[in-house]
Amino acid sequence: MNVLMVLTSHDKLGDTGLKTGFWLEEFASPYYRFKDSGFNVTLASPAGGQPPLDPSSEQPDFQTAATDRFNKDSDAQQQLASTQALAQVNADDYDAVFYPGGHGPLWDLTNDANSIALIENFYQASKPVGLVCHAPGALKNVKAADGTPLVAGKKVTGFTNTEEAAVQLTDIVPYLVEDMMLAHGALYSKSDDWASYLAVDGNLITGQNPASSEVVADEIIKQLK
């Protein structure tokens, strides 16, 4: 099985002067779930090359067995440093796609034409599409075959308004994932802040927050097997 992981190329947290990017645990945990299941994993990003890492995700409180493993894994680090450009990716080569979060996707993947087309292709081919935390924002401009928002009428989750408020970025982000989902007619649901929570609607698989990255990966693995 071939799994594509799509990471952000955006590193600026609005006009704050602070850095953002992808969230380390939301990449590392699914990456090793896929690898340990014997899947081939390809990494891609809008710009190609090294995607920016959200420096906050390197804080001690956010380290897990998977992040520790990644920090000792020179092969994985080299793979991350040389992601493919999204424009060069052919969806037909892969069996599933997974989007790690971090705040970066709200700025670039939301509006990236290649990412939008990729998700539409995977979804319409009935291949698993997994997104976690802020990455469900990449669904904002994705359409169903009939031209309506893909998330309309579908069970989804994503980073909550209260979680965004807790990290004090409500006024910094370009939009709130929860509000966007509801505005697009999604059947949005959530659990307690920071609790692992999964929403599955056919081959569309979304997770609420960093604690949900592994269960999204596990659901993709289950569907592929």
Long-range contacts (C-beta under 8 A, 24 or more apart in sequence): 1-37, 1-38, 1-39, 1-40, 1-95, 1-96, 1-224, 2-39, 2-40, 2-42, 2-93, 2-94, 2-95, 3-34, 3-39, 3-40, 3-41, 3-42, 3-94, 3-95, 3-96, 3-97, 3-98, 3-220, 4-41, 4-42, 4-43, 4-44, 4-89, 4-91, 4-93, 4-94, 4-96, 4-97, 4-98, 4-118, 5-30, 5-31, 5-34, 5-41, 5-42, 5-43, 5-44, 5-97, 5-98, 5-99, 5-100, 6-44, 6-45, 6-86, 6-97, 6-98, 6-99, 6-109, 6-115, 6-118, 6-138, 7-43, 7-44, 7-45, 7-51, 7-83, 7-99, 7-100, 7-104, 8-45, 8-46, 8-51, 8-52, 8-102, 8-104, 8-105, 8-107, 8-108, 8-109, 9-45, 9-46, 9-47, 9-48, 9-51, 9-52, 9-104, 9-108, 10-52, 10-104, 10-105, 10-107, 10-108, 11-52, 11-104, 12-107, 13-103, 13-169, 13-172, 14-172, 14-173, 14-174, 15-172, 16-172, 19-52, 19-54, 19-55, 20-52, 20-54, 20-102, 20-103, 20-104, 21-51, 21-52, 21-53, 21-54, 21-55, 21-102, 21-103, 21-104, 22-51, 22-52, 22-53, 22-54, 22-57, 22-100, 22-101, 22-102, 22-104, 22-105, 23-54, 23-57, 23-62, 23-100, 23-101, 23-102, 23-133, 23-134, 23-210, 24-53, 24-54, 24-57, 24-58, 24-62, 24-67, 24-70, 25-57, 25-62, 25-63, 25-64, 25-66, 25-67, 25-210, 25-213, 26-57, 26-100, 26-101, 26-102, 26-132, 26-133, 26-135, 26-210, 26-213, 27-70, 27-80, 27-100, 28-64, 28-66, 28-67, 28-69, 28-70, 29-64, 29-66, 29-67, 29-213, 29-214, 29-217, 30-98, 30-100, 30-130, 30-132, 30-213, 30-214, 30-216, 30-217, 30-220, 31-66, 31-70, 31-76, 32-66, 32-69, 32-70, 33-214, 33-217, 33-218, 33-221, 34-98, 34-217, 34-220, 34-221, 37-221, 37-225, 39-221, 39-224, 41-79, 42-84, 42-89, 42-93, 42-94, 43-79, 43-80, 43-83, 43-84, 44-83, 44-84, 44-85, 44-86, 44-89, 45-83, 45-84, 45-85, 45-86, 46-85, 46-86, 46-108, 46-109, 46-112, 46-114, 46-115, 47-85, 48-83, 48-84, 48-85, 48-86, 48-88, 49-81, 49-82, 49-83, 50-80, 50-81, 50-82, 50-83, 51-80, 51-83, 51-104, 52-104, 54-102, 54-103, 54-104, 57-102, 62-210, 86-112, 86-114, 86-115, 86-118, 87-114, 89-114, 89-118, 91-118, 91-121, 91-122, 91-125, 91-127, 94-122, 94-127, 95-127, 95-128, 95-224, 96-122, 96-127, 96-128, 96-129, 96-130, 96-220, 96-223, 96-224, 97-122, 97-127, 97-128, 97-129, 97-130, 98-130, 98-131, 98-132, 98-216, 98-217, 98-220, 99-130, 99-131, 99-132, 99-135, 99-136, 99-138, 100-132, 100-133, 100-135, 100-213, 101-131, 101-132, 101-133, 101-134, 101-135, 101-136, 101-159, 101-210, 101-213, 102-133, 102-134, 102-135, 103-134, 103-169, 103-173, 104-134, 105-134, 105-135, 105-137, 105-138, 106-134, 106-137, 106-173, 106-174, 106-175, 106-177, 107-174, 109-135, 109-137, 109-138, 110-137, 110-138, 110-140, 110-141, 110-174, 111-141, 112-138, 116-141, 116-142, 119-150, 120-150, 122-203, 123-150, 123-203, 123-204, 126-202, 126-203, 127-203, 128-203, 128-205, 128-219, 128-220, 128-223, 128-224, 129-203, 129-204, 129-205, 130-205, 130-206, 130-207, 130-216, 130-217, 130-219, 130-220, 131-158, 131-205, 131-206, 131-207, 131-216, 132-206, 132-207, 132-208, 132-209, 132-210, 132-212, 132-213, 132-216, 133-158, 133-159, 133-207, 133-208, 133-209, 133-210, 133-212, 133-213, 134-158, 134-159, 134-177, 136-177, 136-181, 136-206, 137-175, 137-177, 137-180, 139-181, 140-175, 140-180, 140-184, 148-185, 149-184, 149-185, 149-186, 150-204, 151-181, 151-184, 151-185, 151-186, 151-204, 152-184, 152-185, 152-186, 153-185, 153-186, 153-187, 154-186, 154-187, 154-201, 154-204, 155-186, 155-187, 155-189, 155-199, 155-200, 155-201, 156-181, 156-186, 156-187, 156-188, 156-189, 156-199, 156-201, 156-204, 156-206, 157-188, 157-189, 157-190, 157-197, 157-198, 157-199, 157-206, 157-207, 157-208, 157-212, 158-188, 158-206, 158-207, 158-208, 159-208, 159-209, 160-190, 160-193, 160-208, 160-209, 162-193, 163-193, 163-194, 163-208, 163-209, 166-193
